[in-house]
Amino acid sequence: MIIAIDPGINATGWCILKDDKTIYDVGTIKARRKDDWETRAEYICSTLRKLSGDCDYAVIEEPSPKWTRGRRNHEALMKLQRLITRIVEYISPVVKDVDYINADEISKPRIKDYDSLQDYAVKRYIELTLGKEVSEHARDAYRIGLYWLNNKTLDNLE
């Protein structure tokens, strides 16, 4: 199994997928906004470590370099990169390997209608499969995991 992670300072989406690409579980870790950054990071990372216990692999979405056009979002990007580093430190002892996918790979083509349609399809699939509604972060984690598994399958065919 793999755990796919869509990291965020306030909400981190995760999805555990079986090797046959079916969903085992999916959800969102919501840190309390009133807590300081360190407390939020600790909560997110310790929860992900527990969730990763039965997983062989982890795949984490990295933010797009385009996210910081100029100086905008620079501080938030640095915090997100620190969170990703900490997540890796926490889950590395329990998974065999950690891989990364750039956000641009998941969201191409970057056409709003296409992304909305794809998100709707993922939302419906998860609702029908697991019988629960999940956040956009969790749906993104599913897309990250499925993308990674599909690429892994293609690599094995070559």
C-alpha positions as a Markdown table, in Angstrom:
| # | Residue | x | y | z |
|---|---|---|---|---|
| 1 | Met | 0.0 | 0.0 | 0.0 |
| 2 | Ile | 1.0 | 3.6 | -0.5 |
| 3 | Ile | 0.1 | 6.8 | 1.3 |
| 4 | Ala | -0.3 | 9.8 | -0.9 |
| 5 | Ile | 0.0 | 13.2 | 0.8 |
| 6 | Asp | -1.2 | 16.7 | -0.2 |
| 7 | Pro | 0.6 | 18.7 | 2.5 |
| 8 | Gly | -0.8 | 22.0 | 3.9 |
| 9 | Ile | -0.1 | 24.0 | 7.0 |
| 10 | Asn | -3.8 | 24.2 | 7.9 |
| 11 | Ala | -5.1 | 21.0 | 6.3 |
| 12 | Thr | -3.2 | 18.1 | 4.9 |
| 13 | Gly | -5.0 | 15.6 | 2.6 |
| 14 | Trp | -4.0 | 11.9 | 2.6 |
| 15 | Cys | -5.1 | 8.8 | 0.8 |
| 16 | Ile | -4.0 | 5.2 | 1.3 |
| 17 | Leu | -4.2 | 3.1 | -1.9 |
| 18 | Lys | -3.8 | -0.6 | -2.3 |
| 19 | Asp | -1.4 | -1.9 | -4.9 |
| 20 | Asp | -4.4 | -2.7 | -7.2 |
| 21 | Lys | -5.1 | 1.1 | -7.2 |
| 22 | Thr | -8.3 | 0.8 | -5.0 |
| 23 | Ile | -8.8 | 3.2 | -2.1 |
| 24 | Tyr | -8.2 | 1.8 | 1.4 |
| 25 | Asp | -9.0 | 5.0 | 3.2 |
| 26 | Val | -8.8 | 8.8 | 2.6 |
| 27 | Gly | -9.1 | 11.9 | 4.8 |
| 28 | Thr | -7.9 | 15.3 | 5.9 |
| 29 | Ile | -5.8 | 16.2 | 8.9 |
| 30 | Lys | -6.9 | 19.6 | 10.1 |
| 31 | Ala | -4.6 | 21.5 | 12.4 |
| 32 | Arg | -6.0 | 24.1 | 14.7 |
| 33 | Arg | -5.4 | 27.5 | 13.3 |
| 34 | Lys | -5.0 | 29.0 | 16.7 |
| 35 | Asp | -2.0 | 26.8 | 17.4 |
| 36 | Asp | 1.5 | 28.0 | 16.4 |
| 37 | Trp | 3.3 | 26.5 | 13.4 |
| 38 | Glu | 5.4 | 24.0 | 15.5 |
| 39 | Thr | 2.3 | 22.6 | 17.2 |
| 40 | Arg | 0.5 | 22.3 | 13.9 |
| 41 | Ala | 3.4 | 20.6 | 12.2 |
| 42 | Glu | 3.8 | 18.2 | 15.1 |
| 43 | Tyr | 0.1 | 17.2 | 14.9 |
| 44 | Ile | 0.1 | 16.7 | 11.2 |
| 45 | Cys | 3.4 | 14.7 | 11.2 |
| 46 | Ser | 2.5 | 12.4 | 14.1 |
| 47 | Thr | -0.9 | 11.7 | 12.6 |
| 48 | Leu | 0.7 | 10.9 | 9.2 |
| 49 | Arg | 3.2 | 8.6 | 10.9 |
| 50 | Lys | 0.4 | 6.6 | 12.5 |
| 51 | Leu | -1.5 | 6.4 | 9.1 |
| 52 | Ser | 1.7 | 5.2 | 7.3 |
| 53 | Gly | 2.2 | 2.2 | 9.5 |
| 54 | Asp | 0.9 | -0.4 | 7.0 |
| 55 | Cys | 2.3 | 1.4 | 3.9 |
| 56 | Asp | 5.3 | 0.5 | 1.9 |
| 57 | Tyr | 5.6 | 3.8 | 0.1 |
| 58 | Ala | 4.8 | 7.4 | 0.5 |
| 59 | Val | 4.4 | 10.0 | -2.2 |
| 60 | Ile | 4.2 | 13.7 | -1.4 |
| 61 | Glu | 3.1 | 16.6 | -3.6 |
| 62 | Glu | 5.7 | 19.3 | -3.8 |
| 63 | Pro | 4.5 | 22.9 | -4.5 |
| 64 | Ser | 5.0 | 24.3 | -7.9 |
| 65 | Pro | 7.9 | 26.8 | -8.2 |
| 66 | Lys | 5.4 | 29.1 | -10.0 |
| 67 | Trp | 3.5 | 29.4 | -6.7 |
| 68 | Thr | 5.7 | 32.3 | -5.6 |
| 69 | Arg | 5.4 | 34.7 | -8.5 |
| 70 | Gly | 7.9 | 37.4 | -7.4 |
| 71 | Arg | 7.8 | 37.7 | -3.6 |
| 72 | Arg | 4.2 | 36.7 | -3.1 |
| 73 | Asn | 3.6 | 33.6 | -0.9 |
| 74 | His | 7.3 | 33.3 | -0.2 |
| 75 | Glu | 6.9 | 32.8 | 3.5 |
| 76 | Ala | 4.1 | 30.4 | 3.1 |
| 77 | Leu | 6.1 | 28.4 | 0.6 |
| 78 | Met | 9.1 | 28.2 | 3.0 |
| 79 | Lys | 6.8 | 27.0 | 5.8 |
| 80 | Leu | 5.3 | 24.4 | 3.5 |
| 81 | Gln | 8.8 | 23.1 | 2.5 |
| 82 | Arg | 9.7 | 22.9 | 6.2 |
| 83 | Leu | 6.5 | 20.9 | 6.8 |
| 84 | Ile | 7.3 | 18.5 | 3.9 |
| 85 | Thr | 10.8 | 18.0 | 5.3 |
| 86 | Arg | 9.4 | 17.2 | 8.7 |
| 87 | Ile | 6.8 | 14.8 | 7.3 |
| 88 | Val | 9.6 | 12.9 | 5.6 |
| 89 | Glu | 11.5 | 12.7 | 8.8 |
| 90 | Tyr | 8.5 | 11.3 | 10.6 |
| 91 | Ile | 7.4 | 8.7 | 8.1 |
| 92 | Ser | 10.7 | 7.5 | 6.7 |
| 93 | Pro | 11.2 | 5.0 | 9.6 |
| 94 | Val | 7.9 | 3.3 | 8.8 |
| 95 | Val | 7.8 | 3.2 | 5.0 |
| 96 | Lys | 10.3 | 1.7 | 2.6 |
| 97 | Asp | 10.6 | 4.7 | 0.3 |
| 98 | Val | 9.4 | 8.3 | -0.1 |
| 99 | Asp | 8.8 | 9.8 | -3.5 |
| 100 | Tyr | 7.7 | 13.3 | -4.6 |
| 101 | Ile | 5.5 | 14.7 | -7.4 |
| 102 | Asn | 5.5 | 18.3 | -8.4 |
| 103 | Ala | 2.1 | 20.0 | -8.3 |
| 104 | Asp | 2.4 | 20.9 | -11.9 |
| 105 | Glu | 2.5 | 17.3 | -12.9 |
| 106 | Ile | -0.8 | 16.6 | -11.3 |
| 107 | Ser | -2.7 | 19.6 | -12.5 |
| 108 | Lys | -1.8 | 19.7 | -16.2 |
| 109 | Pro | -3.4 | 20.8 | -18.4 |
| 110 | Arg | -4.1 | 23.7 | -16.1 |
| 111 | Ile | -7.5 | 24.4 | -17.4 |
| 112 | Lys | -10.0 | 25.3 | -14.7 |
| 113 | Asp | -13.0 | 23.5 | -16.3 |
| 114 | Tyr | -10.9 | 20.3 | -16.7 |
| 115 | Asp | -9.7 | 20.4 | -13.1 |
| 116 | Ser | -13.2 | 21.0 | -11.9 |
| 117 | Leu | -14.5 | 18.1 | -13.9 |
| 118 | Gln | -11.7 | 15.8 | -12.7 |
| 119 | Asp | -12.3 | 16.8 | -9.1 |
| 120 | Tyr | -16.0 | 16.1 | -9.4 |
| 121 | Ala | -15.3 | 12.6 | -10.8 |
| 122 | Val | -12.9 | 11.9 | -8.0 |
| 123 | Lys | -15.4 | 13.2 | -5.4 |
| 124 | Arg | -18.2 | 10.9 | -6.8 |
| 125 | Tyr | -15.9 | 7.9 | -7.0 |
| 126 | Ile | -14.8 | 8.3 | -3.3 |
| 127 | Glu | -18.4 | 8.9 | -2.2 |
| 128 | Leu | -19.5 | 5.7 | -4.1 |
| 129 | Thr | -16.6 | 3.6 | -3.0 |
| 130 | Leu | -16.3 | 4.6 | 0.7 |
| 131 | Gly | -19.7 | 6.2 | 1.3 |
| 132 | Lys | -18.3 | 9.4 | 2.7 |
| 133 | Glu | -17.6 | 13.0 | 1.5 |
| 134 | Val | -14.1 | 14.2 | 1.7 |
| 135 | Ser | -12.3 | 17.5 | 1.4 |
| 136 | Glu | -10.6 | 18.8 | -1.7 |
| 137 | His | -7.2 | 18.1 | 0.0 |
| 138 | Ala | -8.1 | 14.5 | 0.4 |
| 139 | Arg | -9.3 | 14.3 | -3.2 |
| 140 | Asp | -6.0 | 15.8 | -4.3 |
| 141 | Ala | -4.1 | 13.2 | -2.3 |
| 142 | Tyr | -6.1 | 10.5 | -4.2 |
| 143 | Arg | -5.1 | 12.0 | -7.5 |
| 144 | Ile | -1.5 | 12.2 | -6.4 |
| 145 | Gly | -1.4 | 8.5 | -5.4 |
| 146 | Leu | -3.2 | 7.3 | -8.5 |
| 147 | Tyr | -0.9 | 9.3 | -10.7 |
| 148 | Trp | 2.2 | 7.9 | -8.9 |
| 149 | Leu | 0.9 | 4.3 | -9.1 |
| 150 | Asn | 0.1 | 4.6 | -12.8 |
| 151 | Asn | 3.6 | 6.0 | -13.5 |
| 152 | Lys | 5.1 | 3.2 | -11.4 |
| 153 | Thr | 3.1 | 0.6 | -13.5 |
| 154 | Leu | 4.4 | 2.2 | -16.7 |
| 155 | Asp | 8.0 | 2.2 | -15.5 |
| 156 | Asn | 7.7 | -1.5 | -14.8 |
| 157 | Leu | 6.5 | -2.2 | -18.3 |
| 158 | Glu | 9.5 | -0.6 | -19.9 |
